[in-house]
Amino acid sequence: MKAIVITRPGGPEVLEVQERPNPEPGVGQIRVRVRTSALNRADLLQREGNYPVPPGVPADISGMEYAGEVDALGPAATLWKVGDRVMGIIGGAGHAELLCVHEREAMPVPRSMSWDEAGAIPEAFLTAHDALFNRLDLATGETLLIHAVGSGVGTAALQIARVVGARVVGTARSADKLEQAKNLGLDVAIDASRGEWAAQVETTVGKESVHAVLDLVGGHYLDGNMRVLALRGRIVVVGLTGGATAQFNMGTLLRKRLTMVGTMLRARPLEEKISLARDFAEHGVPLFETGKLRPVVDRVLSFSEVRAAHELMESNKTFGKIVLRWD
């Protein structure tokens, strides 16, 4: 099989298409012929040598999600048959023509959906679903603040929050991204490139009026998050593009009785990933079939253009997902 191999830590130039042995499915596993797989920030970090992979996952092949057809069944695998269209997340090695996953981790591809669209679903929507419901316990009528609302997880969280009846405030450092987010249902757009985004939130929606924050930036955004949150507000930190360290006023944490949690899907135990996949397959996948949710694809590139895809993601000029396709 062909795979995108990280030949050494470095920039996009270290990526090469190489031949690797076909993986064989183990007990309870299926082998998937990958049609598409989106690119994620974690792939860039792994390429740079800054994101250790979970045990048992190849360190030199990135890729955390996939969409494709069941190609072979391992011993005792009974949930799928060869030819079924499946998608899901994986600890790594998703940027290859073949991969093996536990059959219970795989989810059905929504009916009538193209491979390009399906490849943009798993990581973004599973991360958003888990963050909003399992970490934030988001409820109808609440106000949710999403940082980096134009990202893959940001656009997914925006749509899911709107489905459950939450009001969504979103930040981005691009007026164009905010305009596109409005087309997905964004209620209040905050241009973070103008500085003092917390003051803008207070002016537009009121002081201490945000019930929950989905933070895909991290760093110095933490103090502003605590500033705009209401009593008993909640924060979930999902991304750290703005940095991994921050100072904040612990007095605010105590006075408002705030809750702050972090989350990461990649290194979770198998049973946790299975539970999330089964939950989303039941409650999330049908929403794509009815049109209430839709994957947001910035563009589709061939896996042979993987270096250009990495450069594009590093430019921060995309809205939604970059999808890679095997020709």
Summary of the structure (lengths in Angstrom):
residues: 327
radius of gyration: 19.6
end to end distance: 12.9
largest distance: 59.7
contacts: 1151
relative contact order: 0.15
helix: 33%
strand: 27%
